[in-house]
Amino acid sequence: MISLTLLLLTAAPDAPTRAASTALLSQAPAEDARAVLERARKLSGELRYEESMVEYQRYLGIEGRPATERAQALLELGYIHLMLEDVANAEQRTAEALELDAWVRLPAGAPAKQVALLERVRAQLAARPKLEVLPREDASEPRRVRASLKDPQNKTSEVLLRHATAPDGPYRAAPMACQDGTCEGELPTPANSTHFTAWYFVEALDAQGNTLARAASPKAPLQLSVIEHRAWYESPWVYAGGAAVLVGAAAVFFVAANPG
């Protein structure tokens, strides 16, 4: 297919031919990805697990594949790890599959070990603490950050508000007070300043200081600007001159009404 595409590109420069060759090129990655995945499955069926694992890794390195397809591949790769007695990676890959597609399912007649693995990891994910940053309630408190904490097994020892004055840090920590599943904290205001921008995320830790859950992250933090004690809240729209403009999620705000 590649040689045919090159021939079309060099021998016929007219518009219809260019369109046809472009279509062939756009189809090639998808076909290659499917071929890699089918080869991985074939090797697995032949019990050639180490070779199959290499092909699954190749497939997972291809960008742009549908989430449901990737989740299924991760589920299959997790089972291969299990057959190679690598339980940690088996559970990790299975968890990644469920996080990508919570409804991923095994085919009818799947091995009992694979069924047990999926059920075990699903239960582990359900028991994990979960954090979610809540919408702001009071425009007069622009620095206040609220988060919802769900921790079925009460593993969380503390919740921290990690904040920085630049998107790449360094991030400092401020403890959040939690009650009845809601945690609150405040972003500090720089000295002698009436306006500032902060990047932040929220993190739940266990008694040993291990991270149990996060809302946002150091690589994808939330952002808040406070100007003259007014907040610019996260939103997918910026309002300029009365017109709403959609902007990137990394710098997404709208102007709150002046509380005064």
KEDO-132667 format. One line per 4 residues: number of its first residue (from 1); for each residue x, y, z of N, C-alpha, C. Coordinates in Angstrom, 3 decimals. Example, Ala and Ser with C-alpha at 12.3 -4.5 7.8 and 13.67 -1.06 7.14 Angstrom:
2
1) 13.190 -5.690 7.800 12.300 -4.500 7.800 13.200 -3.300 7.800  12.850 -2.250 7.080 13.670 -1.060 7.140 12.900 0.030 7.870
***
This chain:
260
1) 0.834 -1.209 0.000 0.000 0.000 0.000 0.860 1.246 0.000  1.992 1.196 0.703 2.858 2.376 0.760 3.452 2.663 -0.600  3.931 1.596 -1.334 4.513 1.815 -2.653 3.479 2.369 -3.621  2.239 1.891 -3.538 1.174 2.404 -4.386 0.925 3.883 -4.101
5) 0.931 4.259 -2.835 0.719 5.649 -2.456 1.810 6.550 -3.022  3.089 6.102 -2.930 4.190 6.902 -3.450 4.085 7.046 -4.959  3.669 5.981 -5.642 3.509 6.046 -7.088 2.449 7.065 -7.472  1.323 7.057 -6.745 0.261 8.013 -7.026 0.731 9.440 -6.809
9) 1.514 9.648 -5.743 1.966 10.995 -5.418 2.914 11.543 -6.474  3.782 10.670 -7.059 4.802 11.157 -7.977 4.336 11.168 -9.420  3.398 10.253 -9.766 3.044 10.118 -11.171 1.829 10.930 -11.572  0.961 11.297 -10.639 -0.284 11.963 -11.016 -0.576 13.101 -10.070
13) -0.173 14.315 -10.371 -0.321 15.447 -9.447 -1.687 16.102 -9.472  -2.644 15.569 -10.266 -3.934 16.235 -10.341 -4.684 16.098 -9.031  -5.690 16.961 -8.808 -6.396 17.039 -7.524 -7.070 15.738 -7.128  -7.806 15.033 -8.026 -8.457 13.789 -7.612 -7.454 12.750 -7.136
17) -6.321 12.662 -7.838 -5.310 11.684 -7.443 -4.692 12.052 -6.108  -4.421 13.352 -5.905 -3.875 13.775 -4.615 -4.834 13.439 -3.490  -6.132 13.618 -3.705 -7.122 13.293 -2.674 -7.117 11.807 -2.381  -7.012 10.989 -3.433 -7.018 9.540 -3.236 -5.778 9.091 -2.482
21) -4.613 9.649 -2.851 -3.383 9.258 -2.174 -3.376 9.713 -0.729  -3.945 10.889 -0.456 -4.051 11.364 0.926 -4.910 10.441 1.759  -6.003 9.955 1.160 -6.870 9.011 1.864 -6.127 7.730 2.187  -5.313 7.248 1.233 -4.545 6.031 1.485 -3.565 6.236 2.627
25) -2.915 7.388 2.638 -1.952 7.674 3.703 -2.637 7.756 5.057  -3.818 8.365 5.099 -4.509 8.520 6.374 -5.006 7.187 6.903  -5.261 6.214 5.986 -5.734 4.915 6.424 -4.598 4.035 6.920  -3.384 4.276 6.427 -2.277 3.384 6.738 -2.013 3.223 8.231
29) -1.924 4.309 9.035 -1.657 4.118 10.456 -2.706 3.268 11.139  -3.990 3.474 10.810 -5.045 2.688 11.433 -4.897 1.216 11.070  -4.609 0.942 9.794 -4.442 -0.435 9.374 -3.214 -1.051 10.029  -2.126 -0.292 10.126 -0.930 -0.795 10.785 -1.212 -1.108 12.245
33) -1.949 -0.237 12.925 -2.264 -0.459 14.337 -3.087 -1.726 14.516  -4.075 -1.907 13.654 -4.900 -3.113 13.756 -4.076 -4.364 13.484  -3.146 -4.256 12.529 -2.292 -5.404 12.214 -1.405 -5.764 13.399  -0.866 -4.751 14.061 -0.024 -4.997 15.235 -0.843 -5.656 16.345
37) -2.050 -5.152 16.558 -2.902 -5.707 17.612 -3.303 -7.143 17.296  -3.644 -7.415 16.053 -4.006 -8.784 15.683 -2.812 -9.718 15.812  -1.618 -9.244 15.477 -0.417 -10.065 15.631 -0.169 -10.364 17.108  -0.382 -9.359 17.964 -0.218 -9.566 19.405 -1.187 -10.633 19.906
41) -2.432 -10.555 19.452 -3.434 -11.531 19.883 -3.120 -12.926 19.366  -2.629 -13.010 18.146 -2.274 -14.299 17.565 -1.147 -14.946 18.361  -0.119 -14.180 18.689 0.999 -14.707 19.468 0.543 -15.148 20.854  -0.361 -14.375 21.452 -0.891 -14.746 22.762 -1.641 -16.071 22.677
45) -2.452 -16.219 21.628 -3.191 -17.464 21.450 -2.289 -18.660 21.260  -1.082 -18.419 20.752 -0.100 -19.485 20.570 0.780 -19.671 21.808  0.428 -18.963 22.888 1.148 -19.012 24.169 2.574 -18.476 24.052  2.824 -17.641 23.074 4.140 -17.003 22.916 4.059 -15.632 23.593
49) 3.989 -15.670 24.926 3.628 -14.487 25.700 4.658 -13.364 25.621  5.951 -13.711 25.683 6.956 -12.651 25.640 6.910 -11.899 24.315  6.763 -12.630 23.195 6.663 -11.982 21.891 5.365 -11.182 21.783  4.301 -11.746 22.329 3.017 -11.053 22.311 3.098 -9.742 23.079
53) 3.787 -9.733 24.205 3.902 -8.531 25.017 4.586 -7.408 24.237  5.599 -7.758 23.469 6.297 -6.754 22.660 5.339 -6.117 21.661  4.488 -6.927 21.037 3.545 -6.402 20.050 2.464 -5.538 20.709  2.011 -5.960 21.894 1.043 -5.124 22.613 1.659 -3.771 22.959
57) 2.920 -3.771 23.380 3.574 -2.507 23.707 3.709 -1.644 22.462  4.001 -2.254 21.334 4.070 -1.504 20.077 2.718 -0.874 19.762  1.669 -1.655 19.913 0.335 -1.128 19.637 0.019 0.049 20.555  0.289 -0.095 21.850 -0.030 0.957 22.812 0.785 2.222 22.577
61) 1.887 2.102 21.857 2.699 3.269 21.529 2.179 4.049 20.334  1.149 3.515 19.665 0.552 4.194 18.515 -0.534 5.144 19.003  -0.432 6.402 18.663 -1.385 7.405 19.139 -2.660 7.404 18.292  -3.722 7.919 18.911 -4.946 8.141 18.167 -5.878 6.958 18.061
65) -5.610 5.882 18.758 -6.501 4.738 18.687 -7.714 4.969 19.593  -8.879 4.382 19.269 -10.072 4.573 20.099 -9.859 4.075 21.524  -10.460 4.792 22.473 -10.281 4.446 23.887 -10.762 3.031 24.189  -11.883 2.633 23.589 -12.402 1.281 23.858 -11.440 0.209 23.352
69) -10.819 0.454 22.208 -9.860 -0.505 21.649 -8.616 -0.590 22.512  -8.112 0.566 22.948 -6.922 0.589 23.807 -7.207 -0.092 25.143  -8.396 0.156 25.690 -8.747 -0.473 26.962 -8.767 -1.983 26.835  -9.313 -2.486 25.739 -9.354 -3.928 25.525 -7.947 -4.499 25.406
73) -7.070 -3.776 24.703 -5.682 -4.220 24.564 -4.973 -4.239 25.917  -5.214 -3.213 26.735 -4.610 -3.172 28.075 -5.091 -4.335 28.926  -6.376 -4.669 28.799 -6.934 -5.798 29.538 -6.247 -7.097 29.122  -6.047 -7.268 27.844 -5.386 -8.466 27.339 -3.924 -8.518 27.768
77) -3.253 -7.362 27.743 -1.864 -7.308 28.176 -1.750 -7.621 29.666  -2.712 -7.148 30.451 -2.710 -7.461 31.873 -2.759 -8.964 32.118  -3.555 -9.669 31.323 -3.652 -11.128 31.479 -2.328 -11.796 31.120  -1.629 -11.285 30.105 -0.324 -11.853 29.745 0.654 -11.684 30.896
81) 0.659 -10.504 31.523 1.512 -10.304 32.706 1.165 -11.323 33.793  -0.117 -11.570 33.969 -0.544 -12.537 34.976 -0.016 -13.931 34.644  -0.084 -14.328 33.384 0.416 -15.641 32.981 1.919 -15.750 33.144  2.612 -14.620 33.105 4.060 -14.598 33.325 4.398 -14.368 34.796
85) 3.366 -14.455 35.648 3.506 -14.340 37.102 4.000 -12.972 37.538  3.636 -11.957 36.789 3.945 -10.567 37.142 2.635 -9.915 37.604  2.270 -10.172 38.852 0.965 -9.741 39.351 0.859 -8.220 39.417  1.938 -7.553 39.826 1.897 -6.092 39.962 1.555 -5.425 38.630
89) 2.244 -5.820 37.569 1.961 -5.227 36.263 0.634 -5.705 35.696  0.228 -6.910 36.045 -1.091 -7.392 35.616 -2.183 -6.500 36.186  -2.080 -6.169 37.458 -3.091 -5.307 38.089 -2.986 -3.884 37.578  -1.768 -3.408 37.324 -1.588 -2.045 36.828 -2.218 -1.876 35.455
93) -1.949 -2.801 34.546 -2.513 -2.715 33.201 -4.040 -2.846 33.229  -4.540 -3.712 34.087 -5.990 -3.873 34.197 -6.620 -2.598 34.748  -5.970 -1.975 35.723 -6.471 -0.708 36.261 -6.468 0.372 35.189  -5.420 0.434 34.364 -5.358 1.411 33.285 -6.499 1.192 32.293
97) -6.817 -0.071 32.033 -7.934 -0.375 31.127 -9.243 0.146 31.690  -9.482 -0.066 32.978 -10.727 0.371 33.604 -10.800 1.888 33.715  -9.679 2.530 33.934 -9.663 3.990 34.004 -9.926 4.606 32.628  -9.516 3.900 31.584 -9.740 4.375 30.232 -11.170 4.114 29.781
101) -11.715 2.972 30.187 -13.080 2.601 29.822 -13.671 1.777 30.963  -14.466 2.427 31.800 -15.017 1.754 32.979 -15.929 0.583 32.610  -16.400 0.558 31.354 -17.335 -0.483 30.928 -16.655 -1.592 30.139  -15.325 -1.602 30.133 -14.629 -2.642 29.380 -15.026 -4.017 29.919
105) -15.222 -4.959 29.012 -15.687 -6.293 29.383 -14.805 -7.364 28.761  -14.764 -8.522 29.418 -14.078 -9.681 28.873 -15.005 -10.429 27.924  -14.451 -11.093 26.916 -15.304 -11.875 26.016 -15.885 -13.090 26.741  -16.985 -13.596 26.228 -17.583 -14.801 26.805 -16.571 -15.944 26.768
109) -16.521 -16.702 27.849 -15.595 -17.826 27.917 -14.179 -17.444 28.284  -13.968 -16.214 28.792 -12.628 -15.799 29.209 -12.130 -16.700 30.336  -10.814 -16.936 30.431 -10.271 -17.800 31.489 -10.652 -17.294 32.882  -10.844 -18.232 33.807 -11.250 -17.876 35.169 -10.232 -16.946 35.828
113) -8.943 -17.143 35.550 -7.912 -16.282 36.137 -8.067 -14.838 35.667  -8.420 -14.664 34.401 -8.586 -13.320 33.874 -9.831 -12.657 34.451  -10.902 -13.433 34.602 -12.121 -12.910 35.210 -11.844 -12.466 36.642  -11.118 -13.301 37.393 -10.801 -12.979 38.790 -9.930 -11.736 38.877
117) -8.990 -11.589 37.950 -8.121 -10.412 37.926 -8.939 -9.148 37.719  -9.833 -9.167 36.741 -10.650 -7.990 36.452 -11.537 -7.633 37.635  -12.166 -8.622 38.250 -13.048 -8.352 39.393 -12.256 -7.806 40.577  -11.063 -8.334 40.805 -10.239 -7.874 41.918 -9.815 -6.416 41.723
121) -9.363 -6.095 40.523 -8.912 -4.725 40.260 -10.088 -3.762 40.272  -11.235 -4.193 39.767 -12.417 -3.334 39.797 -12.784 -2.991 41.242  -12.699 -3.988 42.131 -12.994 -3.753 43.550 -11.963 -2.818 44.171  -10.694 -2.976 43.788 -9.644 -2.100 44.318 -9.883 -0.649 43.902
125) -10.266 -0.444 42.652 -10.522 0.920 42.178 -11.717 1.539 42.882  -12.737 0.712 43.134 -13.930 1.231 43.814 -13.612 1.662 45.236  -12.615 1.027 45.855 -12.265 1.341 47.240 -11.249 2.472 47.359  -10.684 2.918 46.241 -9.682 3.984 46.295 -10.309 5.314 46.691
129) -9.588 6.127 47.451 -10.081 7.483 47.720 -10.203 8.277 46.425  -11.181 9.176 46.381 -11.390 10.007 45.198 -11.525 11.461 45.627  -10.829 12.337 44.911 -10.850 13.775 45.171 -11.418 14.505 43.971  -12.195 15.548 44.252 -12.749 16.379 43.180 -12.841 17.820 43.669
133) -12.258 18.736 42.912 -12.354 20.160 43.261 -13.775 20.632 42.995  -14.355 21.321 43.984 -15.745 21.778 43.888 -15.819 23.202 43.358  -16.933 23.570 42.736 -17.112 24.960 42.284 -17.087 25.913 43.471  -16.627 27.128 43.216 -16.593 28.121 44.283 -17.997 28.620 44.597
137) -18.262 28.814 45.893 -19.587 29.228 46.338 -19.679 30.715 46.638  -18.560 31.327 47.043 -18.590 32.695 47.544 -17.560 33.535 46.798  -18.029 34.476 45.964 -17.116 35.323 45.192 -16.262 36.209 46.082  -16.687 36.416 47.333 -15.901 37.250 48.236 -14.708 36.488 48.816
141) -14.627 35.195 48.561 -13.508 34.382 49.047 -12.811 33.748 47.846  -12.168 34.543 46.992 -11.605 34.005 45.749 -10.451 33.026 45.967  -9.776 33.135 47.123 -8.619 32.273 47.357 -9.005 30.909 47.926  -10.265 30.761 48.313 -10.693 29.511 48.946 -10.858 28.399 47.914
145) -10.309 27.235 48.254 -10.425 26.046 47.403 -11.157 24.968 48.189  -12.179 24.404 47.582 -12.968 23.350 48.212 -12.871 22.081 47.375  -12.805 20.946 48.069 -12.702 19.661 47.373 -13.570 18.623 48.061  -14.113 17.729 47.272 -14.895 16.606 47.790 -13.976 15.398 47.933
149) -14.021 14.756 49.098 -13.215 13.562 49.364 -14.135 12.377 49.633  -13.973 11.322 48.836 -14.691 10.074 49.070 -13.658 9.001 49.367  -13.729 8.438 50.561 -12.725 7.477 51.019 -13.436 6.350 51.766  -13.937 5.351 51.048 -14.732 4.296 51.680 -14.017 3.567 52.802
153) -12.697 3.432 52.719 -11.957 2.676 53.723 -11.182 3.574 54.693  -11.436 4.870 54.646 -10.801 5.832 55.567 -9.281 5.700 55.609  -8.682 5.641 54.442 -7.231 5.513 54.363 -6.522 6.868 54.386  -7.253 7.939 54.131 -6.633 9.264 54.025 -6.260 9.804 55.386
157) -4.999 10.212 55.511 -4.520 10.809 56.752 -4.571 12.335 56.692  -4.287 12.922 55.517 -4.357 14.369 55.359 -4.584 14.718 53.898  -5.160 15.898 53.681 -5.372 16.422 52.331 -4.617 17.738 52.222  -3.809 17.868 51.178 -2.975 19.051 51.004 -3.383 19.830 49.761
161) -3.301 21.146 49.872 -3.470 22.047 48.736 -2.069 22.407 48.255  -1.663 21.858 47.132 -0.346 22.143 46.567 -0.479 23.352 45.640  0.378 24.353 45.824 0.229 25.596 45.061 1.586 26.143 44.651  1.574 26.916 43.553 2.807 27.502 43.039 2.469 28.798 42.320
165) 3.479 29.616 42.094 3.293 30.873 41.371 3.708 30.739 39.907  4.056 29.530 39.496 4.386 29.241 38.094 3.886 27.833 37.781  3.499 27.570 36.533 2.917 26.273 36.218 3.850 25.095 36.430  5.164 25.334 36.362 6.114 24.238 36.560 6.686 24.216 37.975
169) 6.043 24.931 38.908 6.448 24.908 40.310 7.570 25.882 40.612  8.197 25.706 41.779 8.003 24.616 42.751 6.673 24.740 43.507  6.106 23.593 43.870 4.831 23.560 44.572 5.045 23.458 46.076  4.348 24.327 46.800 4.353 24.276 48.254 3.039 23.667 48.727
173) 2.993 23.289 49.987 1.815 22.578 50.498 1.157 23.344 51.626  -0.158 23.383 51.610 -0.947 23.948 52.706 -2.000 22.912 53.101  -2.112 22.600 54.398 -3.104 21.599 54.819 -4.526 22.103 54.608  -5.407 21.193 54.267 -6.826 21.516 54.109 -7.606 20.900 55.272
177) -8.596 21.611 55.739 -9.449 21.113 56.825 -10.617 20.347 56.198  -10.828 19.118 56.670 -11.865 18.259 56.090 -12.939 17.931 57.125  -14.165 17.987 56.681 -15.289 17.631 57.544 -16.438 17.145 56.666  -16.960 15.970 57.029 -18.105 15.391 56.318 -17.865 15.294 54.815
181) -16.649 14.913 54.441 -16.354 14.680 53.032 -16.022 15.914 52.224  -15.949 17.084 52.862 -15.588 18.315 52.160 -14.333 18.907 52.794  -13.354 19.212 51.972 -12.089 19.778 52.455 -11.940 21.210 51.928  -11.409 22.098 52.782 -11.248 23.498 52.412 -9.849 23.991 52.753
185) -9.341 24.862 51.881 -8.046 25.486 52.119 -7.982 26.788 51.350  -6.915 27.572 51.559 -6.790 28.864 50.893 -5.445 28.990 50.207  -5.480 29.573 49.016 -4.248 29.904 48.314 -3.652 31.158 48.951  -2.391 31.150 49.307 -1.798 32.323 49.966 -1.638 33.493 49.005
189) -1.780 34.695 49.516 -1.588 35.912 48.734 -0.162 36.405 48.904  0.560 36.651 47.809 1.919 37.193 47.946 1.901 38.514 48.706  2.955 38.772 49.440 3.034 39.987 50.249 2.927 41.239 49.387  2.205 42.244 49.912 2.051 43.549 49.266 1.529 43.442 47.828
193) 0.583 42.530 47.626 0.044 42.340 46.284 -1.469 42.262 46.328  -2.127 42.949 45.399 -3.584 42.877 45.316 -4.031 41.952 44.191  -3.080 41.463 43.432 -3.431 40.503 42.392 -2.308 39.478 42.234  -2.685 38.266 41.883 -1.711 37.193 41.694 -2.358 36.074 40.886
197) -1.525 35.203 40.373 -1.990 33.995 39.688 -1.369 32.795 40.385  -2.176 31.797 40.639 -1.710 30.589 41.307 -2.052 29.358 40.475  -1.153 28.398 40.480 -1.402 27.085 39.905 -1.478 26.111 41.069  -2.416 25.177 41.020 -2.607 24.337 42.201 -3.248 22.998 41.858
201) -3.107 22.068 42.792 -3.830 20.803 42.731 -4.026 20.328 44.166  -4.893 19.354 44.351 -5.223 18.844 45.676 -4.794 17.377 45.757  -4.256 17.002 46.905 -3.669 15.664 47.041 -4.042 15.045 48.385  -4.470 13.780 48.357 -4.772 13.029 49.580 -3.622 12.075 49.861
205) -3.171 12.056 51.121 -2.039 11.217 51.519 -2.456 10.261 52.625  -1.776 9.099 52.678 -2.007 8.187 53.794 -1.052 8.525 54.928  -1.055 7.728 55.988 -0.249 8.027 57.174 1.251 7.971 56.888  1.641 7.250 55.844 3.061 7.148 55.483 3.482 8.201 54.459
209) 2.547 9.069 54.077 2.875 10.112 53.110 2.734 9.687 51.663  2.154 8.507 51.416 1.944 8.046 50.048 0.720 8.737 49.444  0.794 9.064 48.165 -0.330 9.703 47.490 -1.431 8.679 47.219  -2.633 8.972 47.694 -3.779 8.091 47.480 -4.667 8.588 46.342
213) -4.771 9.904 46.189 -5.641 10.469 45.155 -5.229 11.907 44.893  -5.569 12.385 43.689 -5.297 13.771 43.319 -6.475 14.336 42.532  -6.685 15.616 42.687 -7.556 16.374 41.806 -6.646 17.355 41.080  -6.496 17.195 39.760 -5.466 17.830 38.953 -4.114 17.217 39.336
217) -3.017 17.811 38.864 -1.696 17.211 39.108 -0.620 18.245 38.811  0.643 17.963 39.171 1.715 18.917 38.851 1.874 19.130 37.343  1.575 18.107 36.543 1.707 18.235 35.095 0.483 18.893 34.458  -0.653 18.830 35.146 -1.880 19.453 34.631 -2.590 20.159 35.780
221) -2.001 21.251 36.289 -2.589 21.943 37.435 -3.779 22.803 37.051  -4.583 23.140 38.064 -5.621 24.144 37.893 -4.979 25.517 38.035  -5.657 26.541 37.529 -5.107 27.900 37.556 -6.176 28.881 37.982  -5.788 29.829 38.829 -6.703 30.863 39.303 -5.972 32.199 39.365
225) -6.578 33.234 38.793 -6.033 34.590 38.897 -6.954 35.437 39.757  -6.373 36.189 40.667 -7.112 37.116 41.522 -6.619 38.527 41.205  -7.535 39.385 40.787 -7.179 40.762 40.423 -8.024 41.716 41.254  -7.365 42.544 42.041 -8.048 43.488 42.930 -9.102 42.764 43.777
229) -8.684 41.601 44.304 -9.530 40.809 45.199 -10.758 40.213 44.499  -10.714 40.151 43.181 -11.783 39.480 42.439 -11.182 38.259 41.745  -11.984 37.203 41.645 -11.472 35.955 41.078 -11.819 35.812 39.608  -10.890 35.232 38.883 -11.162 34.751 37.532 -11.276 33.245 37.664
233) -12.486 32.718 37.594 -12.715 31.307 37.850 -12.480 30.456 36.600  -12.184 29.126 36.831 -12.022 28.209 35.711 -13.331 28.082 34.926  -13.211 28.157 33.621 -14.353 28.029 32.722 -13.791 27.828 31.329  -14.509 27.165 30.415 -13.972 27.028 29.049 -14.141 28.283 28.206
237) -14.527 29.412 28.816 -14.755 30.616 28.031 -14.063 31.817 28.673  -13.555 32.681 27.831 -13.062 33.983 28.275 -13.964 35.041 27.637  -14.346 36.051 28.414 -15.216 37.107 27.899 -14.372 38.354 27.626  -14.350 38.763 26.375 -13.558 39.934 25.978 -14.435 40.856 25.147
241) -14.620 42.082 25.625 -15.430 43.033 24.890 -16.861 42.577 24.692  -17.382 41.821 25.638 -18.750 41.351 25.549 -18.917 40.090 24.743  -17.836 39.597 24.122 -17.925 38.384 23.309 -17.269 37.228 24.045  -17.878 36.055 23.946 -17.322 34.860 24.580 -16.383 34.167 23.609
245) -15.183 33.860 24.064 -14.182 33.223 23.219 -13.730 31.934 23.885  -13.780 30.828 23.162 -13.329 29.545 23.686 -11.817 29.502 23.649  -11.199 29.110 24.771 -9.749 29.057 24.837 -9.327 27.709 25.370  -7.993 27.454 25.389 -7.470 26.178 25.849 -7.755 25.932 27.314
249) -7.867 24.637 27.663 -8.258 24.271 29.028 -7.203 24.635 30.052  -5.960 24.857 29.613 -4.906 25.161 30.576 -4.990 26.598 31.081  -5.712 27.458 30.405 -5.816 28.859 30.833 -7.236 29.334 30.604  -8.145 28.822 31.402 -9.571 28.952 31.139 -10.245 29.679 32.285
253) -10.811 30.862 32.010 -11.404 31.656 33.081 -12.612 32.452 32.595  -13.425 32.934 33.546 -14.332 34.034 33.234 -14.334 34.983 34.418  -14.674 36.219 34.166 -14.605 37.237 35.210 -15.802 37.121 36.129  -15.535 37.033 37.419 -16.620 37.002 38.397 -17.086 38.425 38.688
257) -18.323 38.534 39.106 -18.847 39.861 39.460 -18.118 40.405 40.675  -17.980 41.718 40.710 -17.340 42.361 41.838 -18.199 42.158 43.073  -17.690 41.477 44.123 -18.497 41.246 45.300 -18.820 42.512 46.070  -18.057 43.567 45.797 -18.320 44.804 46.499 -19.420 45.576 45.814
***
